[in-house]
């Protein structure tokens, strides 16, 4: 960020707007929503500003002098270019933030596009580079945020002291109350305009005693997807925003962690090949200890935790410790990288199965029964297989997979550094070496059906269907008996 977003209190503060035309009026309209005292300086005023001055809602001075800025909190310049430059110079001499209309070089603060659901206010800024884009984003948010979101927030503000008094001095319990307040029946009633019902529902939440009970921690095993935050599921996003502690892998994109609460503790347990790192048993101990301390813990993994994410070991450890947990699947790297590289993992006539394999396990390079696996009509998606590629290449060639079988290598998929290298099975090792491929990378081997293989597969499928139909006919002709249910 080149500019820092902040909400500035204007209660009782003086704000000066230099200019008397439409652009000045636009600034004044917005400032009138605040408790600021507004002074407009210009020889003449447009009709709108003139009426505001007559009824005393704004002050009016005709001539600008540097001293007129003394004691003010903010300055807006919306006059001619020469006057704007003088105003900017005077404001800078006094260290007063200034916004000059249509001249970003003279601005010390930018005006955002604003979605107003006071006291909920959303500001969208582009650091002065693309105000039209900011307005487009604002339009989307205007349609998404309910009109009565502001009154809901105001009700929360009115109840805050009461809630703090009723609940024990436990920040976690209070946060759980407010999570229910803003997502449950209280919210629905308030957005429907039923403030009395919303207040009663909030009181009911307080009275059930749940928030005074000792905190019970939980663990969420969350897949973050293979790259930036826009590949993360909505459920994963919710878990991140609820978490007290985030235990994350090395390759988690920073944009994903930015989606978490700012006050959540982050514990990096990433494994770097060839370096000392936290063992899986140590990660399990961290999850258990944090949950027993009453924290909501997110174990954040890249891709999908169910695929080569060692989730089974963590589930077993949590079960043994009596810790409750849930699993949030993610977009796995194989499907995401294949999509990015325009690789169809299946094809009705050529590829009918996808096999996910890993090149390494805790014991080192993984050995497979390639004779059983290497059947025409299969795509192999190989994780963590860069160093194991020579052995995989030799094994597939040895069991008869053609040397010209296409191979794709996707390095650092779904990131700004992503690249795809295409090769053949015979040239796999050479391509990795020549292109200096490094982890993280996925290998795709596409052993498609061709000619006789397709005919044989179709005949086999049709034969299977005929056998299934004959079996159903025989079963339908059999008399029903209670023993069939045993």
URTAJO-V620107 format. One record per residue. N is the residue number from 1. RES is the residue in three letters. PHI is phi in radians with two decimals (none if undefined). OMEGA is omega in degrees with one decimal (NA if undefined). NEAR is the number of other ideal C-beta (glycine too) atoms within 12 Angstrom. Layout:
BEGIN
n={N/N}
res={RES/RES}
phi={PHI/PHI}
omega={OMEGA/OMEGA}
near={NEAR/NEAR}
END
This chain:
BEGIN
n={1/2/3/4/5/6/7/8/9/10/11/12/13/14/15/16/17/18/19/20/21/22/23/24/25/26/27/28/29/30/31/32/33/34/35/36/37/38/39/40/41/42/43/44/45/46/47/48/49/50/51/52/53/54/55/56/57/58/59/60/61/62/63/64/65/66/67/68/69/70/71/72/73/74/75/76/77/78/79/80/81/82/83/84/85/86/87/88/89/90/91/92/93/94/95/96/97/98/99/100/101/102/103/104/105/106/107/108/109/110/111/112/113/114/115/116/117/118/119/120/121/122/123/124/125/126/127/128/129/130/131/132/133/134/135/136/137/138/139/140/141/142/143/144/145/146/147/148/149/150/151/152/153/154/155/156/157/158/159/160/161/162/163/164/165/166/167/168/169/170/171/172/173/174/175/176/177/178/179/180/181/182/183/184/185/186/187/188/189/190/191/192/193/194/195/196/197/198/199/200/201/202/203/204/205/206/207/208/209/210/211/212/213/214/215/216/217/218/219/220/221/222/223/224/225/226/227/228/229/230/231/232/233/234/235/236/237/238/239/240/241/242/243/244/245/246/247/248/249/250/251/252/253/254/255/256/257/258/259/260/261/262/263/264/265/266/267/268/269/270/271/272/273/274/275/276/277/278/279/280/281/282/283/284/285/286/287/288/289/290/291/292/293/294/295/296/297/298/299/300/301/302/303/304/305/306/307/308/309/310/311/312/313/314/315/316/317/318/319/320/321/322/323/324/325/326/327/328/329/330/331/332/333/334/335/336/337/338/339/340/341/342/343/344/345/346/347/348/349/350/351/352/353/354/355/356/357/358/359/360/361/362/363/364/365/366/367/368/369/370/371/372/373/374/375/376/377/378/379/380/381/382/383/384/385/386/387/388/389/390/391/392/393/394/395/396/397/398/399/400/401/402/403/404/405/406/407/408/409/410/411/412/413/414/415/416/417/418/419/420/421/422/423/424/425/426/427/428/429/430/431/432/433/434/435/436/437/438/439/440/441/442/443/444/445/446/447/448/449/450/451/452/453/454/455/456/457/458/459/460/461/462/463/464/465/466/467/468/469/470/471/472/473/474/475/476/477/478/479/480/481/482/483/484/485/486}
res={UNK/UNK/UNK/UNK/UNK/UNK/UNK/UNK/UNK/UNK/UNK/UNK/UNK/UNK/UNK/UNK/UNK/UNK/UNK/UNK/UNK/UNK/UNK/UNK/UNK/UNK/UNK/UNK/UNK/UNK/UNK/UNK/UNK/UNK/UNK/UNK/UNK/UNK/UNK/UNK/UNK/UNK/UNK/UNK/UNK/UNK/UNK/UNK/UNK/UNK/UNK/UNK/UNK/UNK/UNK/UNK/UNK/UNK/UNK/UNK/UNK/UNK/UNK/UNK/UNK/UNK/UNK/UNK/UNK/UNK/UNK/UNK/UNK/UNK/UNK/UNK/UNK/UNK/UNK/UNK/UNK/UNK/UNK/UNK/UNK/UNK/UNK/UNK/UNK/UNK/UNK/UNK/UNK/UNK/UNK/UNK/UNK/UNK/UNK/UNK/UNK/UNK/UNK/UNK/UNK/UNK/UNK/UNK/UNK/UNK/UNK/UNK/UNK/UNK/UNK/UNK/UNK/UNK/UNK/UNK/UNK/UNK/UNK/UNK/UNK/UNK/UNK/UNK/UNK/UNK/UNK/UNK/UNK/UNK/UNK/UNK/UNK/UNK/UNK/UNK/UNK/UNK/UNK/UNK/UNK/UNK/UNK/UNK/UNK/UNK/UNK/UNK/UNK/UNK/UNK/UNK/UNK/UNK/UNK/UNK/UNK/UNK/UNK/UNK/UNK/UNK/UNK/UNK/UNK/UNK/UNK/UNK/UNK/UNK/UNK/UNK/UNK/UNK/UNK/UNK/UNK/UNK/UNK/UNK/UNK/UNK/UNK/UNK/UNK/UNK/UNK/UNK/UNK/UNK/UNK/UNK/UNK/UNK/UNK/UNK/UNK/UNK/UNK/UNK/UNK/UNK/UNK/UNK/UNK/UNK/UNK/UNK/UNK/UNK/UNK/UNK/UNK/UNK/UNK/UNK/UNK/UNK/UNK/UNK/UNK/UNK/UNK/UNK/UNK/UNK/UNK/UNK/UNK/UNK/UNK/UNK/UNK/UNK/UNK/UNK/UNK/UNK/UNK/UNK/UNK/UNK/UNK/UNK/UNK/UNK/UNK/UNK/UNK/UNK/UNK/UNK/UNK/UNK/UNK/UNK/UNK/UNK/UNK/UNK/UNK/UNK/UNK/UNK/UNK/UNK/UNK/UNK/UNK/UNK/UNK/UNK/UNK/UNK/UNK/UNK/UNK/UNK/UNK/UNK/UNK/UNK/UNK/UNK/UNK/UNK/UNK/UNK/UNK/UNK/UNK/UNK/UNK/UNK/UNK/UNK/UNK/UNK/UNK/UNK/UNK/UNK/UNK/UNK/UNK/UNK/UNK/UNK/UNK/UNK/UNK/UNK/UNK/UNK/UNK/UNK/UNK/UNK/UNK/UNK/UNK/UNK/UNK/UNK/UNK/UNK/UNK/UNK/UNK/UNK/UNK/UNK/UNK/UNK/UNK/UNK/UNK/UNK/UNK/UNK/UNK/UNK/UNK/UNK/UNK/UNK/UNK/UNK/UNK/UNK/UNK/UNK/UNK/UNK/UNK/UNK/UNK/UNK/UNK/UNK/UNK/UNK/UNK/UNK/UNK/UNK/UNK/UNK/UNK/UNK/UNK/UNK/UNK/UNK/UNK/UNK/UNK/UNK/UNK/UNK/UNK/UNK/UNK/UNK/UNK/UNK/UNK/UNK/UNK/UNK/UNK/UNK/UNK/UNK/UNK/UNK/UNK/UNK/UNK/UNK/UNK/UNK/UNK/UNK/UNK/UNK/UNK/UNK/UNK/UNK/UNK/UNK/UNK/UNK/UNK/UNK/UNK/UNK/UNK/UNK/UNK/UNK/UNK/UNK/UNK/UNK/UNK/UNK/UNK/UNK/UNK/UNK/UNK/UNK/UNK/UNK/UNK/UNK/UNK/UNK/UNK/UNK/UNK/UNK/UNK/UNK/UNK/UNK/UNK/UNK/UNK/UNK/UNK/UNK/UNK/UNK/UNK/UNK/UNK/UNK/UNK/UNK/UNK/UNK/UNK/UNK/UNK/UNK/UNK/UNK/UNK/UNK/UNK/UNK/UNK/UNK/UNK/UNK/UNK/UNK/UNK/UNK}
phi={none/-1.52/-2.01/-1.80/-1.31/-2.70/-1.84/-1.76/-1.26/-2.09/-1.09/1.35/-1.52/-1.75/-2.14/-1.91/-2.08/-1.72/2.34/-2.27/-1.75/-1.09/-1.14/-1.14/-1.09/-1.05/-1.17/-1.13/-0.96/-1.22/-1.17/-1.14/-1.38/-1.84/-1.50/-1.21/-1.60/-1.92/-2.00/-1.90/-2.11/-3.03/-1.09/-2.24/-2.15/-1.16/-0.99/-1.08/-1.21/-1.08/-1.12/-1.12/-1.19/-1.08/-1.58/1.39/-1.41/-2.37/-1.56/-2.42/-2.17/-1.51/-2.10/-1.50/-2.40/-0.90/-1.14/-1.18/-1.51/-1.02/1.46/-1.59/-1.67/-2.44/-2.32/-2.09/-2.01/-2.39/-1.91/-1.36/-1.06/-1.13/-1.13/-1.01/-1.13/-1.10/-1.13/-1.09/-1.10/-1.15/-1.15/-1.14/-1.06/-1.76/0.98/-1.80/-1.02/-2.34/-2.11/-1.87/-1.08/1.09/-2.51/-1.00/-1.11/-1.62/-1.48/-1.84/-2.54/-1.81/-1.59/-1.42/-1.35/-2.13/-1.86/-1.82/-2.19/-0.82/-1.44/-1.51/-2.27/-1.93/-1.99/-2.07/-2.13/-2.21/0.98/1.40/-1.56/-2.61/-1.08/-1.13/-1.09/-1.04/-1.17/-1.14/-1.09/-1.03/-1.07/-1.11/-1.18/-1.03/-1.35/-1.60/-1.47/-1.06/-1.04/-1.67/-1.14/-1.06/-1.02/-1.09/-1.14/-1.12/-1.09/-1.05/-1.11/-1.19/-1.60/-1.02/-1.10/-1.10/-1.12/-1.07/-1.28/-1.42/-1.65/-1.17/-1.29/-2.33/-1.03/-1.18/-1.14/-1.13/-1.12/-1.13/-1.06/-1.20/-1.09/-1.22/-1.01/-1.54/-2.18/-1.87/-1.18/-1.04/-1.06/-1.06/-1.13/-1.19/-1.19/-1.47/1.58/-1.71/-1.17/-1.08/-1.13/-1.15/-1.10/-1.13/-1.16/-1.10/-1.14/-1.11/-1.06/-1.18/-1.39/-1.37/1.38/-1.05/-1.47/-1.63/-1.30/-0.99/-1.17/-1.99/-1.30/-2.57/-2.21/-1.99/-1.62/-2.02/-1.60/-1.60/1.43/-1.61/-2.80/-1.24/-1.09/-1.29/-1.73/-1.60/-1.34/-1.13/-1.16/-1.08/-1.07/-1.09/-1.08/-1.08/-1.32/-1.63/-1.28/-1.51/-2.35/-2.11/-1.80/-2.16/-1.43/-1.15/-1.59/-1.14/-1.15/-0.98/-1.14/-1.25/-1.13/-1.13/-1.38/-1.39/-1.03/-1.14/-1.57/-1.26/-1.31/-2.01/-2.09/-1.51/-2.06/-1.10/-1.81/-1.84/-0.95/1.43/-2.15/-1.18/-2.58/-1.27/-1.24/-1.03/-1.07/-1.20/-1.10/-1.01/-1.12/-1.10/-1.04/-1.16/-1.11/-1.18/-1.18/-1.15/-1.38/1.62/-1.53/-1.50/-1.95/-1.95/-1.63/-1.73/-2.13/-1.24/1.19/-1.95/-1.10/-1.36/-2.05/0.95/-1.81/0.98/-1.21/-1.05/-1.18/-1.24/-1.06/-1.09/-1.16/-1.18/-1.04/-1.12/-1.56/1.26/-1.66/-1.32/-2.66/-2.35/-2.10/-1.99/-1.17/-2.29/-1.28/-1.32/-1.05/-1.10/-1.23/-1.19/-1.20/-1.10/-1.12/-1.11/-1.62/1.01/-1.88/-1.40/-1.26/-2.30/-2.65/-0.96/-1.70/-2.14/-2.36/-2.14/-2.57/-2.17/-2.02/-1.59/-2.31/-2.04/-1.37/-2.37/-2.31/-1.09/-1.57/1.94/-1.08/-1.46/-1.78/-2.27/-1.48/-1.15/-1.07/-1.35/-1.44/-1.42/-1.94/-0.97/1.63/-2.22/-1.88/-1.73/-1.86/-1.91/-1.54/0.82/-2.11/-1.11/-1.24/-1.54/-0.99/-1.02/-1.20/-1.12/-1.02/-1.10/-1.14/-1.19/-1.12/-1.17/-1.69/1.73/-1.21/-1.00/-1.10/-1.58/-1.04/-1.22/-2.27/-2.14/-2.05/-1.89/-1.75/0.88/-1.02/1.06/-2.35/-1.17/-1.70/-1.12/-2.64/-2.11/-2.05/-1.77/-2.64/-1.92/-1.01/-1.13/-1.78/-1.05/-1.05/-1.09/-1.13/-1.09/-1.18/-1.16/-1.62/0.92/-1.19/-2.33/-1.23/-1.39/-2.65/-2.06/-1.89/-2.08/-1.96/-1.86/-1.65/-1.46/-1.39/-2.47/0.90/-1.03/-1.08/-1.14/-1.09/-1.08/-1.14/-1.15/-1.12/-1.10/-1.12/-1.11/-1.11/-1.11/-1.11/-1.07/-1.12/-1.13/-1.13/-1.08/-1.12/-1.12/-1.09/-1.11/-1.13/-1.17/-1.42/-1.33/-1.19/-1.36/-2.50/-1.08/-1.13/-1.20/-1.54/-1.23}
omega={173.8/176.0/-175.8/-179.9/-178.6/175.3/-172.2/177.1/-178.9/-178.2/179.4/-177.5/177.9/177.7/-178.3/173.6/179.7/-176.2/-176.6/-177.5/-175.4/-179.2/175.4/179.6/178.0/179.0/-178.2/178.8/-179.1/-178.4/178.8/175.9/-179.5/177.1/-177.5/169.7/-170.0/173.1/176.7/-178.0/175.3/-179.6/178.9/179.1/171.2/-175.0/-177.4/-179.4/178.7/178.6/179.0/178.5/-179.6/-178.4/173.0/-179.2/173.5/171.6/-177.0/171.8/-173.4/-171.2/176.5/170.0/-177.2/-177.9/-179.8/178.1/-177.3/175.1/180.0/-174.6/179.6/177.3/171.3/176.7/-177.9/179.8/176.5/-172.7/-178.9/179.2/179.4/179.4/177.3/-179.8/-179.6/179.3/-179.2/179.3/179.9/177.1/-177.2/-179.1/177.4/178.4/-178.0/173.1/179.1/-175.6/174.6/176.6/-176.2/-177.5/-179.6/-176.5/167.8/168.3/-178.5/174.8/179.4/164.2/-169.6/168.2/-171.9/168.6/-170.8/9.0/173.4/-179.4/177.7/179.3/-179.5/-178.9/175.3/-179.7/176.3/-174.4/-172.8/-178.9/178.5/176.9/178.0/179.2/177.9/176.6/178.4/-179.3/178.0/-179.0/178.3/-178.8/-175.2/-176.0/-178.3/-179.2/-176.3/176.7/178.3/176.4/176.0/178.1/178.9/176.9/177.5/178.6/-180.0/-176.9/-170.1/-178.9/179.1/-179.8/179.6/178.4/-176.9/-178.6/179.6/-175.6/-177.8/-175.6/-177.7/178.8/179.6/179.9/178.7/175.9/-176.5/175.4/177.1/179.9/-174.7/-178.2/-173.8/-173.3/179.4/178.5/-177.0/-179.7/-178.2/-179.9/175.2/179.0/-178.1/-176.6/179.8/178.3/178.8/177.6/179.7/179.1/177.3/178.1/177.5/177.1/-179.6/-172.8/-174.7/172.6/-175.6/-171.4/173.5/177.9/177.2/-178.9/177.2/-177.7/176.4/178.2/172.4/177.8/-164.2/171.5/-176.8/-173.0/-170.2/-175.4/-174.3/-171.5/-177.0/173.0/179.8/179.3/178.1/178.8/177.2/178.3/179.0/-180.0/178.6/-177.6/177.4/-167.7/169.1/-176.6/177.7/178.3/-167.0/178.6/-176.6/-171.0/177.4/-179.1/180.0/-179.5/176.9/179.6/177.8/-179.9/-178.2/171.9/-177.8/-177.2/177.9/175.6/179.9/179.5/-179.0/179.3/-175.8/179.5/176.4/-177.8/176.3/-179.3/177.9/-178.4/179.5/178.8/-179.0/178.9/178.2/176.4/178.4/-179.0/178.1/-179.1/-177.6/-177.8/-179.0/178.7/179.0/176.4/177.0/-177.2/167.1/-172.0/171.2/171.5/-170.0/-178.5/174.2/178.2/179.3/-176.7/-178.1/-177.3/179.7/179.3/-178.8/-177.3/-179.7/179.1/179.7/176.5/-179.3/179.8/179.1/176.2/-177.8/-179.4/-179.8/-179.4/177.8/-179.6/171.3/-176.2/177.4/-178.6/178.4/175.2/-177.7/-174.9/-176.6/-178.6/-179.3/-179.7/176.8/178.7/-179.2/-178.1/-179.8/178.4/176.1/-177.6/176.3/177.5/-171.8/-175.1/-171.5/-175.7/-176.2/176.3/177.0/-179.1/175.7/-179.7/174.4/-179.3/-178.2/172.7/179.6/-179.5/-178.7/-179.9/-175.8/177.3/-179.7/172.5/-174.7/177.7/179.8/-174.3/-170.5/176.9/176.3/-178.1/-176.4/167.6/174.9/173.3/-171.3/177.2/173.1/-170.7/-177.5/-178.8/-179.9/-174.3/179.0/179.8/178.3/178.6/-178.8/-178.3/-178.6/177.6/-177.5/-179.2/171.1/175.7/-174.6/-178.8/-178.4/176.9/-177.0/178.8/173.5/177.0/179.6/-178.1/178.3/-177.2/177.2/174.3/179.9/-179.5/-175.7/171.4/-179.7/177.9/178.9/-178.6/169.5/178.8/-179.4/-177.1/-174.2/-176.5/-179.5/-179.1/178.4/-179.2/-174.6/-178.2/178.5/179.4/176.7/177.3/-1.4/178.4/175.9/175.4/174.9/176.5/-174.3/-179.2/-171.8/172.1/179.3/171.4/-175.7/178.6/179.2/179.6/-179.4/-180.0/179.8/179.6/178.2/179.8/-179.3/177.3/178.7/178.5/180.0/179.5/179.9/-179.9/179.3/179.9/179.6/178.3/-179.9/-179.8/-179.9/-178.9/-178.3/176.9/-179.8/174.8/-179.5/-179.8/-179.8/178.9/-175.6/NA}
near={10/13/20/14/19/13/16/22/12/21/12/13/22/27/37/45/48/47/37/33/26/17/30/43/30/23/36/39/23/27/35/23/19/27/17/29/24/37/35/42/41/36/17/18/30/23/14/24/35/21/16/26/28/14/13/11/22/33/26/31/23/17/17/33/16/23/15/28/34/18/17/34/30/36/49/46/43/38/34/23/18/16/29/33/21/27/42/35/22/29/34/21/16/23/15/30/30/39/39/39/33/21/25/23/14/30/28/27/30/33/34/29/26/29/26/22/23/23/20/25/24/26/25/26/29/24/20/25/13/16/21/14/18/25/20/16/23/25/16/16/24/20/12/14/23/22/19/23/26/23/27/37/26/20/35/30/19/18/31/20/12/19/32/21/12/24/30/18/13/19/19/30/27/28/27/31/36/30/23/26/34/27/19/21/21/34/28/20/25/34/26/19/16/20/21/15/20/31/26/19/27/34/20/20/34/28/16/17/15/19/30/21/16/15/25/21/30/32/44/43/41/47/40/48/40/41/33/25/26/19/33/39/25/17/22/39/30/22/38/39/28/33/38/32/37/40/42/38/37/23/32/40/30/19/21/38/33/21/33/33/24/13/14/28/22/28/29/22/32/22/27/15/17/8/9/10/16/22/15/24/17/20/34/33/23/33/44/31/23/34/34/23/22/23/32/38/43/48/49/47/42/43/43/31/38/22/30/32/36/29/33/18/23/37/24/18/28/33/17/15/22/15/33/21/31/24/28/33/26/42/34/33/46/39/32/35/38/31/25/28/32/13/31/21/30/21/20/14/19/24/32/25/23/27/31/32/34/32/34/24/17/15/8/13/23/25/17/24/13/26/13/11/27/28/26/29/29/33/37/43/40/43/35/36/42/35/25/30/37/23/24/40/35/19/31/38/26/15/23/16/31/22/20/18/35/30/42/36/44/41/29/29/43/39/27/13/15/24/23/28/32/23/30/25/36/20/24/41/28/19/29/29/19/13/22/14/30/19/30/38/41/47/51/45/43/38/36/31/29/20/13/11/22/21/15/17/26/19/14/19/19/14/14/14/14/14/14/14/14/14/14/13/12/11/13/11/10/12/9/10/8/7/8/9/6/5}
END
